[in-house]
């Protein structure tokens, strides 16, 4: 009587499922990063408009700023003025 070893098909499908899950996670992470960057740039537009529209006319010697500079100002203000105090209810 001869015994034949049949390869386990479940191992291949489990490995393929793991790879598919990893690819999905990476895809979702990349989409998340793109959304964060796009929303950050979108929210920096009002900062740029206020800076260029109000401060340049009011204070002599101030130059106009671009989109990325406004984004940097937003990030800097968030770091400087963010409250680090937490309260427990």
C-alpha positions in Angstrom: 0.0 0.0 0.0 1.4 3.3 -1.1 0.7 6.6 0.7 0.8 9.8 -1.3 1.4 13.1 0.5 -1.1 15.7 -0.6 0.1 19.3 0.0 -2.1 21.2 2.3 -4.0 23.7 0.3 -5.1 25.6 3.4 -1.6 26.9 4.0 -1.4 28.6 0.7 -4.8 30.2 1.1 -3.9 31.4 4.6 -0.7 32.9 3.4 -2.5 34.5 0.5 -5.1 35.9 2.9 -2.4 37.4 5.1 -0.8 39.1 2.1 -4.2 40.4 1.0 -4.8 41.8 4.5 -1.4 43.4 4.6 -2.0 45.0 1.2 -5.4 46.3 2.3 -4.0 47.8 5.5 -1.2 49.5 3.6 -3.7 50.8 1.1 -6.0 52.2 3.8 -3.0 53.8 5.6 -1.9 55.5 2.3 -5.4 56.8 1.7 -5.5 58.1 5.3 -2.2 59.9 4.8 -3.4 61.5 1.6 -6.7 62.6 3.3 -4.7 64.1 6.2 -2.4 66.0 3.9 -5.2 67.3 1.7 -7.3 68.4 4.6 -4.3 70.2 6.2 -3.7 72.0 3.0 -7.4 72.9 2.6 -7.6 74.2 6.2 -4.5 76.3 5.6 -6.2 78.3 2.8 -8.1 80.6 5.3 -4.9 81.2 7.2 -3.2 82.3 4.0 -6.2 84.5 3.0 -6.3 86.2 6.4 -2.6 86.8 6.5 -2.4 88.1 2.9 -5.7 90.1 3.2 -5.5 91.6 6.6 -1.9 91.6 8.0 -0.2 92.9 4.9 -2.4 96.0 4.7 -2.3 96.6 8.5 1.5 96.1 9.2 4.1 97.5 6.8 7.0 95.3 6.0 5.1 91.9 6.1 5.4 89.8 3.0 2.6 87.7 1.6 2.8 84.0 2.2 2.0 80.9 0.2 -0.1 77.8 0.8 2.7 75.7 2.4 3.8 78.6 4.6 0.3 79.0 5.9 0.2 75.3 6.6 3.5 75.7 8.6 2.0 78.6 10.6 -1.0 76.4 11.4 1.2 73.5 12.6 3.3 75.9 14.6 0.3 77.6 16.3 -1.1 74.1 17.0 2.1 73.1 18.7 2.5 76.4 20.7 -1.0 77.0 21.8 -2.4 73.4 22.2 -3.7 72.8 25.7 -1.9 69.9 27.3 -4.1 69.9 30.4 -6.5 66.9 30.7 -9.4 66.8 33.1 -11.1 63.8 34.6 -14.9 63.9 35.0 
